């Protein structure tokens, strides 16, 4: 084997390993693929996102009762490790009936992943 071939072998092995990690084929239902994450490759299944229940306060900056959304400039939500910020939440339109932009509110929220649903909201 010449010296160029000897030096190319580790590179070829690395490229093959990367290609295996980027396999985007769809597996039959119930089978684990390389795209299911590192934990799956250790024999564990990917966990479903957990829902965190929390309370916070904030100011309403937008409401769309028809779409069932409310945007709140809210205080930090430690249970979700979220800093104070403005963001949109889904909400049952019946909860939003008496509220308007500018209202200061206290609210309960269920957070799953990076989204939340307001489950109760009252003016302060």
Secondary structure, 3 states (H helix, E strand, C coil): CCHHHHHHHHHHHHHHHHHHHCCCCCCCCCCCCHHHCHHHHCCCCCCCCCEEEEEEEEEEEEEECCCCEEEEEECCEHHHCECCEEEEEEECHHHHCCCCCCCEEEEEEEEECCEEEEEEEEEC
